[in-house]
Amino acid sequence: MSKWDATLGEELRQLKKEGRYRPLTVWSGGSGTRMELDGRSYIQMSSNNYLGLTDHPALKKAAIDAVDRYGVGSGSVRTITGTLDIHRELELRLAEFKGTEAALVFQSGFTTNQGVLASILGPEDVVISDELNHASIIDGIRLTKAARKIYAHKDMEQLEAVLKESAGFKKRLVVTDGVFSMDGDIAPLPQIVELCEKYDAFVYVDDAHASGVLGKNGKGSTDHFGLHGRVHIQVGTLSKAVGAVGGYVACDQVLKDYLIHKARPFLFSTSQTPAVAATCLAAIEVLKQSGDLIDKLWDNASYFRAKVQELGFDTGASETPIVPVIAGSPADTMTFSDMMREEGIFAQGIVYPTVALDKGRLRFIVTAKHTRGELDETIAALKKCGEKLNLIR
Ligand SMILES: *Cc1c(COP(=O)(O)O)cnc(C)c1O
């Protein structure tokens, strides 16, 4: 028996017993609305490719041209030889797009949250976080010596109470997802901003699922609510709707300069490859003319959500293209997921402990590229499986 077997192996066996062991699903083909798995084509309802940019011709050309011009790697961290002209250009264009003084790009949204939160908070500060914030925010907070307070999901009374009792701290920072990834609901940013102004706190919004989705041309939740200049730190991802990989913080110049000296993933991990930076630059140009594409995304999402609700399913708090369909226990969720798969539809099952024990769900993500035919096929399969499983009220 290997030395891992007695410890890690035992934990894995326990996961299997609880039905929580997840082998990786290995797809062939790009991340379009249909993807191939073991030789069969499935309608893909779980990809974050909201606008279909992963195989946009302009983005692909930008990536290929960048490889020809710069090669495949940047060769270093940003602070040594890893800042190429396209990295600088990307940050200038991102700041312009977001309407902020500056932007700083990281390797991913995950490392952006880790790098920013860990850098700006010290032992005399307090960070106040929505209970449903993303794992990367939680990990970023774990890396600080700041005091931590959690408020119930979107509970503004509790947030106010916590802000009131936090007067003694040097800096107060309120952190929220812009769009919550498991429920597809939107943070009450206007109320958060008002409370933060009243109690002299900073606002930090993570727009991973709002980038390219919410606001004019996908500028995010700050733009969606008309809060320009009142949100201090906007984190975005280049990995979801933008179609490539990477993350960024849009902020003022002082914070950017500070992070360049302090944010550890920025300082100690190699910069984005030239092809990725060039792809993201091309994506911003596409986003600037994306009005119709984003309208289509929201049309598709409203259509799908309304049809699913009409059938009698519980879609929780969904108000974005993320549409959870609640199944219940982990076992019911997995059965539901397997049955949908037999119908040729892939929607990721999400169970405890990611969500409450009785709120297991299939999470559907509608994109601008889904055809009405594909959505209707998905809805028909939902009806068939929902009836069999008694999930329809
Ligand atoms: C996906 C996600 C991230 C991580 O972004 P990556 O670019 O994939 O690392 C961060 N925050 C939230 C809320 C997310 O949903």
The ligand as an SDF file (V2000), in Angstrom:
LIG
                    3D

 15 15  0  0  0  0  0  0  0  0999 V2000
  -14.7970   31.9530  -12.3710 C   0  0  0  0  0  0  0  0  0  0  0  0
  -14.6860   32.9360  -11.2900 C   0  0  0  0  0  0  0  0  0  0  0  0
  -13.4390   33.4340  -10.8910 C   0  0  0  0  0  0  0  0  0  0  0  0
  -12.1560   32.8810  -11.4350 C   0  0  0  0  0  0  0  0  0  0  0  0
  -11.8960   33.3860  -12.7140 O   0  0  0  0  0  0  0  0  0  0  0  0
  -10.8150   32.6290  -13.6290 P   0  0  0  0  0  0  0  0  0  0  0  0
  -10.4280   33.6650  -14.6230 O   0  0  0  0  0  0  0  0  0  0  0  0
  -11.4940   31.4460  -14.2170 O   0  0  0  0  0  0  0  0  0  0  0  0
   -9.6940   32.2460  -12.7390 O   0  0  0  0  0  0  0  0  0  0  0  0
  -13.3890   34.4170   -9.9130 C   0  0  0  0  0  0  0  0  0  0  0  0
  -14.5130   34.8930   -9.3560 N   0  0  0  0  0  0  0  0  0  0  0  0
  -15.7440   34.4380   -9.7060 C   0  0  0  0  0  0  0  0  0  0  0  0
  -16.9530   35.0140   -9.0690 C   0  0  0  0  0  0  0  0  0  0  0  0
  -15.8670   33.4340  -10.6800 C   0  0  0  0  0  0  0  0  0  0  0  0
  -17.0640   32.9880  -11.0230 O   0  0  0  0  0  0  0  0  0  0  0  0
  1  2  1  0
  2  3  1  0
  2 14  2  0
  3  4  1  0
  3 10  2  0
  4  5  1  0
  5  6  1  0
  6  7  2  0
  6  8  1  0
  6  9  1  0
 10 11  1  0
 11 12  2  0
 12 13  1  0
 12 14  1  0
 14 15  1  0
M  END
$$$$
